[in-house]
Amino acid sequence: MIRLIKFFFIKLVLCFTLSSNASVAFDIKAPTVILQDFLTGEILFEKDADRSIYPASMTKIMTSIIAFELLQKGDLSLDDKFLVSENAWRLSTSGYSSMFIMVNDEVSVEDLLKGIIVASGNDACIALAEGIAGSEEQFAIMMTAKAKEIGMENTNFTNSSGINDPDNYSTVRDILIMSNYLIKKYPKYYEYFKEKEFTWDRTGGDPIKQGNRNPLLYKNIGADGIKTGYLAVERYSLASSIYKNNRRLIAVASGFKTKNDRSKESAKLHIWGLTNFDVIEIAKKDKSFVSLDVWLGKKDKIDAYVNKDLYKTVPKARKKYLKAKIEYNGPIKAPIIKDQILGKLKIFYKDELTDEYDLLAYENIDRLNIFSRLIKSINYLIWGDV
């Protein structure tokens, strides 16, 4: 018989909010914006998020990802050194963001990455791209292929730095996907993005110290990345992430008119996300979620679990609308094999089904011997559900 078990979620993992309709009145001074709760993947705010933009130096996030992937595979080392070409050196002249490398310098991969991530060096981008792929053009092909692989459907890369090129385009939604991928897949290397300064001990001159261009790193809101951008046609942009009170938000916005707008409005966006939504823990991966009845088994109950962490983002004071139902055909007849599908976990918000997950058996349960089964069946006939 189909059995139902209902849950009402009252335990909050995090709690920061104002009202469920706060987004109606909220806005920031940028034409294209998106904000995501990293833990649940839910979009908390967006405005024209699929509008095509020139990503400018936010392009360097993908440049870094290509290097991180090779490092993680062992095909590249942080200590490897690449020879600086004249092509790369030309972007170390005035008028470009640079780490100020020199022709024929041999620069380590780690220094080039810091030059890209912290100092936003266009020269470092080309040196890294040429060192990895032989040419920047070939490296850009690798970048675009990776973008398509991870679901960036409206992006094309033609260079490694994001300097002016009408065919180097993206959207804030795609840059969010890229930023999420960076943090999730390469947490060790993501640490570079929160470094506030980088000193390049250059050849033939005094060391050059440069600060990170991300303005949110200097505010007390928990920012730890990611990348600014600027082009005259696109104006100011920022992909940013904060980690505060065990919660991470990622935001991307483009088209700010001034640096000050970029800083203030991006901070406002993150603070709004922190103070207007709750995150509720539903289940933890591989941990018992519920005990279900067993029939004719050596145990009368079996623990069931889901194979992923489950969280839900809801507007504050609206957690009462979040409910879960367990559906299973029970009692479940033994024998039961570990990881066997036992039923369904269904998540409802305001009585609307939002998600559904398999409930899996936590262990094996053997069947009773024939004598024990007979006794139990007789008891059931006489006394009912025992």
ZAFIBA-440938 format. One line per field, with one value per residue (C-alpha): chain; residue in three letters; x, y, z; residue number from 1. Coordinates in nm, 4 decimals, padded with zeros to 6 digits, always signed. Last residue first. Example, Ala and Ser with C-alpha at 12.3 -4.5 7.8 and 13.67 -1.06 7.14 Angstrom:
cadena <- (A|A)
residuo <- (ser|ala)
X <- (+01.3670|+01.2300)
Y <- (-00.1060|-00.4500)
Z <- (+00.7140|+00.7800)
num <- (2|1)
***
This chain:
cadena <- (A|A|A|A|A|A|A|A|A|A|A|A|A|A|A|A|A|A|A|A|A|A|A|A|A|A|A|A|A|A|A|A|A|A|A|A|A|A|A|A|A|A|A|A|A|A|A|A|A|A|A|A|A|A|A|A|A|A|A|A|A|A|A|A|A|A|A|A|A|A|A|A|A|A|A|A|A|A|A|A|A|A|A|A|A|A|A|A|A|A|A|A|A|A|A|A|A|A|A|A|A|A|A|A|A|A|A|A|A|A|A|A|A|A|A|A|A|A|A|A|A|A|A|A|A|A|A|A|A|A|A|A|A|A|A|A|A|A|A|A|A|A|A|A|A|A|A|A|A|A|A|A|A|A|A|A|A|A|A|A|A|A|A|A|A|A|A|A|A|A|A|A|A|A|A|A|A|A|A|A|A|A|A|A|A|A|A|A|A|A|A|A|A|A|A|A|A|A|A|A|A|A|A|A|A|A|A|A|A|A|A|A|A|A|A|A|A|A|A|A|A|A|A|A|A|A|A|A|A|A|A|A|A|A|A|A|A|A|A|A|A|A|A|A|A|A|A|A|A|A|A|A|A|A|A|A|A|A|A|A|A|A|A|A|A|A|A|A|A|A|A|A|A|A|A|A|A|A|A|A|A|A|A|A|A|A|A|A|A|A|A|A|A|A|A|A|A|A|A|A|A|A|A|A|A|A|A|A|A|A|A|A|A|A|A|A|A|A|A|A|A|A|A|A|A|A|A|A|A|A|A|A|A|A|A|A|A|A|A|A|A|A|A|A|A|A|A|A|A|A|A|A|A|A|A|A|A|A|A|A|A|A|A|A|A|A|A|A|A|A|A|A|A|A|A|A|A|A|A|A|A|A|A|A|A|A)
residuo <- (val|asp|gly|trp|ile|leu|tyr|asn|ile|ser|lys|ile|leu|arg|ser|phe|ile|asn|leu|arg|asp|ile|asn|glu|tyr|ala|leu|leu|asp|tyr|glu|asp|thr|leu|glu|asp|lys|tyr|phe|ile|lys|leu|lys|gly|leu|ile|gln|asp|lys|ile|ile|pro|ala|lys|ile|pro|gly|asn|tyr|glu|ile|lys|ala|lys|leu|tyr|lys|lys|arg|ala|lys|pro|val|thr|lys|tyr|leu|asp|lys|asn|val|tyr|ala|asp|ile|lys|asp|lys|lys|gly|leu|trp|val|asp|leu|ser|val|phe|ser|lys|asp|lys|lys|ala|ile|glu|ile|val|asp|phe|asn|thr|leu|gly|trp|ile|his|leu|lys|ala|ser|glu|lys|ser|arg|asp|asn|lys|thr|lys|phe|gly|ser|ala|val|ala|ile|leu|arg|arg|asn|asn|lys|tyr|ile|ser|ser|ala|leu|ser|tyr|arg|glu|val|ala|leu|tyr|gly|thr|lys|ile|gly|asp|ala|gly|ile|asn|lys|tyr|leu|leu|pro|asn|arg|asn|gly|gln|lys|ile|pro|asp|gly|gly|thr|arg|asp|trp|thr|phe|glu|lys|glu|lys|phe|tyr|glu|tyr|tyr|lys|pro|tyr|lys|lys|ile|leu|tyr|asn|ser|met|ile|leu|ile|asp|arg|val|thr|ser|tyr|asn|asp|pro|asp|asn|ile|gly|ser|ser|asn|thr|phe|asn|thr|asn|glu|met|gly|ile|glu|lys|ala|lys|ala|thr|met|met|ile|ala|phe|gln|glu|glu|ser|gly|ala|ile|gly|glu|ala|leu|ala|ile|cys|ala|asp|asn|gly|ser|ala|val|ile|ile|gly|lys|leu|leu|asp|glu|val|ser|val|glu|asp|asn|val|met|ile|phe|met|ser|ser|tyr|gly|ser|thr|ser|leu|arg|trp|ala|asn|glu|ser|val|leu|phe|lys|asp|asp|leu|ser|leu|asp|gly|lys|gln|leu|leu|glu|phe|ala|ile|ile|ser|thr|met|ile|lys|thr|met|ser|ala|pro|tyr|ile|ser|arg|asp|ala|asp|lys|glu|phe|leu|ile|glu|gly|thr|leu|phe|asp|gln|leu|ile|val|thr|pro|ala|lys|ile|asp|phe|ala|val|ser|ala|asn|ser|ser|leu|thr|phe|cys|leu|val|leu|lys|ile|phe|phe|phe|lys|ile|leu|arg|ile|met)
X <- (+00.2481|-00.0162|-00.3198|-00.3609|-00.4776|-00.3716|-00.0521|+00.0321|-00.0108|+00.2209|+00.4837|+00.4747|+00.5089|+00.7927|+00.9771|+00.9457|+01.0530|+01.3686|+01.3500|+01.4648|+01.7899|+01.8279|+02.1084|+02.1893|+02.1012|+01.8260|+01.7744|+01.5087|+01.4884|+01.4395|+01.1595|+01.1658|+00.9282|+00.5819|+00.3402|+00.1667|+00.3084|+00.6536|+00.6596|+00.9509|+00.8917|+01.1137|+01.0349|+01.0397|+01.2564|+01.5152|+01.7764|+02.1034|+02.1728|+01.9604|+01.6324|+01.5126|+01.2560|+00.9189|+00.8816|+00.5899|+00.5128|+00.4871|+00.6667|+00.5956|+00.7819|+00.6429|+00.8285|+00.7028|+00.8107|+00.5268|+00.6113|+00.9568|+00.8016|+00.9202|+01.2340|+01.2146|+01.3145|+01.6373|+01.6273|+01.8996|+01.9580|+02.2981|+02.3106|+02.2577|+01.9280|+01.8823|+01.6639|+01.6984|+01.5286|+01.2829|+01.1493|+01.4879|+01.5449|+01.2881|+00.9344|+00.7949|+01.0031|+00.8727|+01.0672|+01.3165|+01.3914|+01.6817|+01.9823|+02.2990|+02.4452|+02.4196|+02.2578|+01.8867|+01.6470|+01.8661|+01.6916|+01.8544|+01.6798|+01.6471|+01.6245|+01.9224|+02.2001|+02.0715|+02.0221|+02.3759|+02.5079|+02.3221|+02.4201|+02.7869|+02.7513|+02.5768|+02.8431|+03.1478|+03.0193|+02.8542|+03.1850|+03.3675|+03.1200|+02.8449|+02.7782|+02.7140|+02.7681|+02.6605|+02.7570|+02.6777|+02.7757|+02.6515|+02.8132|+02.6799|+02.8645|+02.8116|+02.9656|+03.1253|+03.1058|+03.1426|+03.1876|+03.1777|+03.2098|+03.1455|+03.2252|+03.1610|+03.0591|+03.1731|+03.4690|+03.5720|+03.6113|+03.6055|+03.6396|+03.7023|+03.6190|+03.6625|+03.6770|+03.4154|+03.3108|+03.1191|+03.3800|+03.4758|+03.8255|+03.7716|+03.4581|+03.6644|+03.8106|+04.1150|+04.3670|+04.6611|+04.9886|+05.3480|+05.6271|+05.9737|+06.2573|+06.4047|+06.6051|+06.3830|+06.0636|+05.9965|+05.6222|+05.4465|+05.0811|+04.8141|+04.4723|+04.4731|+04.1088|+04.1230|+04.4306|+04.2264|+04.0329|+04.3308|+04.2380|+03.8621|+03.9016|+03.5864|+03.3175|+03.4666|+03.5546|+03.2285|+03.0238|+03.2230|+03.1706|+02.7956|+02.7775|+02.9684|+02.7076|+02.4232|+02.6051|+02.6176|+02.9089|+03.1112|+03.4550|+03.3494|+03.3318|+03.6970|+03.8374|+04.0484|+03.9043|+04.2378|+04.2629|+04.1362|+03.8571|+03.6090|+03.2474|+02.9585|+02.5828|+02.5464|+02.7795|+02.6848|+03.0060|+03.1200|+03.0309|+03.2615|+03.5347|+03.5215|+03.5305|+03.8408|+04.0216|+03.9548|+04.0891|+04.4104|+04.4555|+04.4256|+04.6577|+04.9301|+05.1361|+04.8583|+04.9967|+05.2911|+05.1107|+04.8080|+05.0208|+05.2255|+04.9071|+04.7313|+05.0382|+05.0476|+04.6805|+04.7647|+04.4611|+04.6935|+04.5364|+04.4062|+04.6262|+04.9543|+04.8803|+04.8371|+05.1574|+05.3476|+05.2189|+05.2995|+05.6573|+05.8089|+06.1023|+06.1728|+06.2529|+06.0632|+05.9774|+05.6846|+05.5033|+05.2142|+04.9811|+04.6442|+04.6829|+04.7321|+05.1033|+05.3052|+05.2781|+05.0543|+05.3494|+05.5305|+05.2893|+05.3496|+05.7224|+05.7179|+05.7666|+05.9146|+05.7072|+05.8227|+05.6839|+05.6838|+05.3039|+05.3065|+05.1150|+04.9876|+04.9202|+04.5456|+04.4781|+04.7349|+04.5860|+04.2385|+04.3707|+04.5302|+04.2058|+04.0154|+04.2502|+04.1838|+03.8148|+03.8194|+04.0295|+03.7246|+03.5970|+03.8575|+03.6198|+03.2959|+03.1494|+02.7779|+02.4827|+02.1601|+02.0752|+02.0553|+01.8024|+01.7604|+01.8105|+01.7616|+01.7711|+01.8719|+01.8849|+02.2014|+02.1267|+02.4652|+02.5809|+02.2817|+02.2801|+02.2585|+02.2223|+02.2477|+02.2174|+02.1349|+02.3251|+02.2185|+02.0609|+01.6992|+01.4688|+01.1000|+00.9574|+01.2527|+01.1359|+00.8199|+00.9000|+01.0102|+01.3104|+01.5708|+01.8836|+01.8539|+02.0869|+02.0597|+01.7015|+01.5208|+01.1438|+01.0809|+00.7393|+00.7616|+00.4932|+00.5112|+00.2900|+00.2295|+00.1189|+00.0000)
Y <- (-00.6061|-00.4624|-00.6834|-00.9061|-01.2352|-01.2175|-01.0311|-01.2833|-01.5649|-01.3837|-01.3320|-01.6996|-01.8095|-01.5678|-01.6916|-02.0533|-01.9697|-01.7851|-01.4078|-01.2131|-01.0278|-00.6516|-00.4816|-00.1241|+00.2456|+00.1752|+00.4637|+00.7346|+00.8749|+01.2499|+01.4869|+01.8655|+02.1643|+02.0138|+02.3008|+02.3018|+02.6468|+02.4934|+02.1145|+01.8696|+01.5018|+01.2246|+00.9072|+00.5381|+00.2378|+00.2492|-00.0174|+00.1362|-00.1605|-00.4632|-00.5445|-00.9020|-00.8212|-00.6655|-00.2939|-00.2084|-00.0331|+00.1182|+00.4453|+00.8178|+01.0533|+01.4055|+01.7297|+02.0759|+02.4364|+02.6857|+02.7301|+02.8482|+03.1730|+03.4053|+03.4771|+03.4124|+03.0558|+02.8856|+02.5065|+02.2623|+01.8985|+01.7337|+01.4387|+01.0625|+01.0547|+00.8310|+00.5538|+00.3735|+00.0353|-00.0787|-00.4144|-00.5864|-00.9516|-00.8939|-01.0206|-00.6724|-00.3568|-00.0170|+00.2955|+00.5022|+00.8544|+01.0733|+00.8570|+01.0261|+00.9604|+01.3268|+01.5529|+01.6298|+01.9257|+02.2084|+02.5423|+02.8535|+03.1765|+03.4839|+03.8618|+03.9739|+03.7855|+03.8558|+04.2252|+04.2416|+04.0912|+04.3393|+04.6363|+04.5410|+04.5288|+04.8668|+05.0393|+04.9074|+04.9260|+05.2613|+05.4002|+05.2731|+05.4628|+05.4002|+05.0399|+04.8342|+04.4817|+04.2774|+03.9318|+03.8017|+03.4908|+03.4256|+03.1940|+03.0989|+02.9655|+03.2916|+03.4935|+03.3941|+03.6626|+03.6351|+03.8875|+03.9201|+04.2907|+04.5289|+04.8898|+05.0534|+04.8277|+05.0514|+05.2022|+04.8594|+04.7662|+04.4402|+04.3275|+03.9734|+03.7307|+03.7133|+03.6579|+03.9037|+03.8572|+04.1841|+04.4002|+04.6008|+04.5988|+04.2785|+04.4396|+04.6807|+04.4041|+04.5685|+04.3674|+04.5826|+04.6116|+04.5937|+04.6257|+04.5063|+04.7362|+04.6762|+04.4460|+04.1381|+04.1821|+04.0892|+04.1103|+04.1943|+04.0946|+04.2480|+04.1818|+03.8049|+03.6920|+03.5551|+03.3421|+03.1204|+02.9967|+02.7705|+02.5402|+02.5642|+02.4535|+02.2726|+02.4488|+02.7983|+02.7993|+02.6316|+02.8939|+03.1691|+03.0181|+02.9732|+03.3317|+03.4489|+03.2721|+03.4483|+03.7834|+03.7340|+03.6696|+03.8295|+03.8291|+03.8659|+04.2455|+04.2540|+04.5050|+04.3480|+04.0490|+03.9011|+03.5551|+03.6324|+03.5340|+03.3961|+03.3207|+03.3038|+03.2525|+02.8873|+02.8788|+02.5254|+02.3806|+02.2192|+02.5250|+02.7441|+02.4819|+02.4848|+02.8652|+02.8699|+02.6018|+02.8016|+03.1092|+02.9165|+02.8406|+03.2110|+03.3069|+03.0928|+02.7906|+02.6465|+02.6530|+02.8937|+03.1139|+03.1443|+03.2088|+03.4820|+03.6292|+03.6454|+03.7855|+04.0765|+04.1480|+04.1808|+04.1882|+04.2640|+04.0053|+03.7339|+03.7773|+03.8669|+03.6047|+03.3487|+03.4658|+03.4391|+03.0848|+02.9815|+03.0939|+03.3688|+03.3359|+03.6843|+03.6961|+04.0244|+04.1888|+04.1435|+04.4497|+04.2927|+04.4837|+04.6540|+04.8426|+05.2103|+05.2127|+04.9229|+04.5694|+04.4717|+04.4835|+04.2311|+03.9523|+03.9932|+04.0380|+03.6906|+03.6035|+03.2562|+03.0318|+02.8761|+02.5698|+02.6123|+02.6151|+02.2837|+02.1759|+01.8428|+01.7248|+01.6992|+01.9661|+02.1979|+02.1506|+02.2309|+02.5311|+02.6721|+02.6507|+02.7937|+03.0944|+03.1976|+03.1389|+03.3891|+03.6200|+03.6919|+03.8959|+04.1383|+04.2675|+04.0644|+04.2393|+04.1981|+04.0108|+04.0383|+03.7066|+03.8433|+04.1155|+04.1658|+03.8835|+03.8198|+03.5207|+03.2560|+02.9168|+02.7086|+02.5726|+02.6281|+02.9032|+03.1330|+03.3253|+03.6916|+03.8205|+04.1653|+04.3472|+04.7166|+04.8257|+05.0661|+04.8205|+04.7250|+04.6134|+04.7012|+04.3737|+04.1746|+04.2419|+04.0385|+03.7587|+03.9908|+04.0777|+03.8038|+03.6429|+03.2989|+03.0105|+02.6386|+02.6767|+02.3942|+02.4346|+02.2216|+02.0563|+01.6874|+01.4503|+01.0693|+00.8986|+00.5280|+00.3538|+00.0000)
Z <- (+01.3903|+01.1508|+01.2216|+01.5243|+01.3820|+01.0165|+01.1096|+01.3778|+01.1225|+00.8786|+01.1497|+01.2462|+00.8830|+00.8140|+01.1212|+01.0027|+00.6474|+00.7505|+00.7672|+00.4614|+00.4633|+00.4974|+00.3075|+00.4014|+00.3511|+00.1005|-00.1422|-00.1604|-00.5128|-00.5483|-00.6552|-00.6771|-00.7010|-00.6431|-00.5730|-00.2346|-00.1503|-00.1936|-00.2227|-00.2101|-00.2925|-00.1553|-00.3472|-00.2650|-00.1872|-00.4639|-00.3824|-00.2652|-00.0326|-00.1257|+00.0458|+00.1043|+00.2286|+00.1435|+00.1971|+00.4259|+00.2172|-00.1260|-00.0754|-00.0828|+00.1487|+00.1487|+00.2037|+00.2895|+00.2350|+00.2853|+00.6541|+00.5430|+00.4197|+00.6955|+00.4941|+00.1213|+00.0354|-00.0709|-00.0593|+00.0357|-00.0558|-00.0319|-00.2699|-00.2726|-00.0851|+00.2182|+00.3608|+00.6927|+00.7169|+00.9804|+01.1011|+01.0754|+00.9858|+00.7120|+00.6676|+00.5928|+00.6397|+00.7520|+00.6561|+00.8555|+00.7276|+00.6153|+00.6899|+00.5675|+00.2203|+00.1151|+00.3696|+00.3585|+00.3675|+00.4928|+00.4647|+00.3238|+00.4147|+00.1945|+00.2167|+00.4215|+00.2487|-00.1006|-00.0244|+00.1149|-00.2083|-00.4292|-00.2135|-00.2398|-00.6186|-00.6149|-00.4091|-00.5952|-00.9516|-00.8871|-00.7592|-01.0638|-01.2817|-01.5377|-01.4385|-01.7536|-01.6244|-01.3246|-01.2039|-00.8562|-00.6611|-00.3083|-00.0547|+00.2898|+00.5908|+00.7836|+00.4995|+00.1711|-00.0959|-00.4708|-00.7476|-01.1256|-01.1920|-01.4779|-01.5672|-01.9059|-02.1944|-02.4828|-02.2973|-02.1706|-01.8061|-01.6116|-01.2527|-01.1378|-00.8503|-00.5562|-00.1779|-00.0491|+00.3153|+00.3606|+00.5330|+00.2264|+00.0767|-00.1219|-00.2672|-00.4775|-00.6999|-00.8598|-00.6570|-00.5617|-00.7501|-00.6276|-00.8825|-00.7850|-00.8990|-01.2397|-01.4636|-01.4402|-01.2465|-00.8872|-00.9388|-00.6127|-00.5951|-00.3756|-00.2254|-00.2609|-00.2692|-00.6237|-00.5585|-00.3210|-00.6258|-00.6892|-00.4015|-00.4634|-00.8282|-00.9377|-00.7334|-00.7341|-01.1045|-01.2089|-01.0233|-01.1917|-01.5373|-01.4813|-01.3516|-01.6590|-01.8707|-01.6907|-01.7160|-02.0914|-02.3309|-02.6099|-02.7703|-03.1352|-03.1091|-02.9992|-02.7513|-02.4758|-02.2927|-02.1850|-02.3390|-02.6874|-02.9258|-02.6754|-02.7619|-02.5184|-02.5451|-02.4453|-02.1467|-02.0422|-01.8999|-02.2253|-02.4342|-02.2229|-02.2378|-02.6175|-02.6149|-02.3954|-02.5972|-02.9152|-02.7365|-02.6625|-03.0318|-03.1151|-02.8296|-02.9780|-02.8777|-02.6585|-02.3032|-02.3289|-02.5799|-02.3507|-02.0408|-02.2122|-02.3626|-02.0287|-01.8493|-02.0949|-02.0253|-01.6567|-01.4271|-01.1306|-00.8993|-01.1317|-01.4377|-01.2659|-01.0034|-01.2794|-01.4510|-01.1236|-01.0705|-01.4274|-01.3758|-01.5906|-01.8273|-01.9555|-02.3269|-02.3778|-02.0456|-01.8045|-01.6753|-01.4747|-01.7029|-01.7402|-02.0645|-02.1467|-02.0858|-02.2243|-02.0886|-02.3793|-02.6192|-02.3983|-02.4923|-02.8666|-02.8055|-02.6542|-02.2877|-02.2368|-02.0109|-01.6850|-01.5078|-01.1287|-01.0998|-01.2850|-01.5947|-01.7257|-01.3684|-01.4265|-01.1634|-01.3173|-01.6636|-01.5317|-01.3407|-01.6570|-01.8549|-01.5574|-01.5350|-01.8946|-01.8254|-01.5373|-01.7539|-01.9711|-01.6739|-01.8096|-02.0786|-02.0798|-02.3858|-02.3329|-02.4855|-02.2838|-02.1240|-01.7670|-01.8513|-01.4765|-01.2309|-00.8625|-00.6278|-00.8809|-00.7108|-00.7237|-00.3771|-00.2147|-00.4519|-00.4024|-00.7279|-00.8311|-01.1900|-01.3467|-01.6813|-01.7142|-01.4027|-01.1305|-00.8894|-00.8277|-00.5460|-00.5199|-00.6504|-00.5149|-00.1574|-00.2165|+00.0270|+00.3021|+00.5180|+00.5378|+00.6925|+00.8433|+00.7769|+00.8393|+00.9456|+01.1221|+01.0849|+00.7788|+00.7852|+00.7011|+00.5745|+00.5528|+00.2980|+00.2428|-00.0758|+00.0000)
num <- (386|385|384|383|382|381|380|379|378|377|376|375|374|373|372|371|370|369|368|367|366|365|364|363|362|361|360|359|358|357|356|355|354|353|352|351|350|349|348|347|346|345|344|343|342|341|340|339|338|337|336|335|334|333|332|331|330|329|328|327|326|325|324|323|322|321|320|319|318|317|316|315|314|313|312|311|310|309|308|307|306|305|304|303|302|301|300|299|298|297|296|295|294|293|292|291|290|289|288|287|286|285|284|283|282|281|280|279|278|277|276|275|274|273|272|271|270|269|268|267|266|265|264|263|262|261|260|259|258|257|256|255|254|253|252|251|250|249|248|247|246|245|244|243|242|241|240|239|238|237|236|235|234|233|232|231|230|229|228|227|226|225|224|223|222|221|220|219|218|217|216|215|214|213|212|211|210|209|208|207|206|205|204|203|202|201|200|199|198|197|196|195|194|193|192|191|190|189|188|187|186|185|184|183|182|181|180|179|178|177|176|175|174|173|172|171|170|169|168|167|166|165|164|163|162|161|160|159|158|157|156|155|154|153|152|151|150|149|148|147|146|145|144|143|142|141|140|139|138|137|136|135|134|133|132|131|130|129|128|127|126|125|124|123|122|121|120|119|118|117|116|115|114|113|112|111|110|109|108|107|106|105|104|103|102|101|100|99|98|97|96|95|94|93|92|91|90|89|88|87|86|85|84|83|82|81|80|79|78|77|76|75|74|73|72|71|70|69|68|67|66|65|64|63|62|61|60|59|58|57|56|55|54|53|52|51|50|49|48|47|46|45|44|43|42|41|40|39|38|37|36|35|34|33|32|31|30|29|28|27|26|25|24|23|22|21|20|19|18|17|16|15|14|13|12|11|10|9|8|7|6|5|4|3|2|1)
***
